[in-house]
């Protein structure tokens, strides 16, 4: 992978460990009894998908979730439930990002996500040391802001254009096989780690870093 100039990381399942069942339980705690049927591991449907695709705002989501549950829920309730997807932020992942930047790679986040998850990730609470996600990467490509979601080819084309690189110069790191396949169809280099496992050394080997 000598041609790689930029690396785009998925957020959930790569930077953070992702736990769908924990999110389901938290949504149940705030009153969404059929949360298991509504929440997915990689992509969302209904108001959950609409939020992540930027079709509704965080306040719209709160209001519509309240209707589903049958009582008013707060923005804090929504944040608590969504953050159930985060099952930890391994320090080794942050150290890997820092090393890759020192090696000269441009880093970005390319994620299907929403304002509730990013409200935490972009705050100083993110790493426990007063730094947010933006302190570790150079650019953010977030589905709810771009109004398009992986595995759509459009989101990858827009990243390539914004990064000013050819497909073979971008490495896309994601734990979803559907997203990986979509990127490969455009000629983008890919690496698919397993959610929760240590991917750092394997990535360094792919990039031929000592």
Helices and strands as residue ranges (DSSP letters): E 6-9, H 20-29, H 35-38, H 46-52, H 58-69, H 75-82, G 83-85, H 91-102, E 106-111, H 115-121, G 133-135, E 139-142, H 143-146, H 153-163, G 167-169, E 170-173, H 177-185, E 189-191, H 200-206
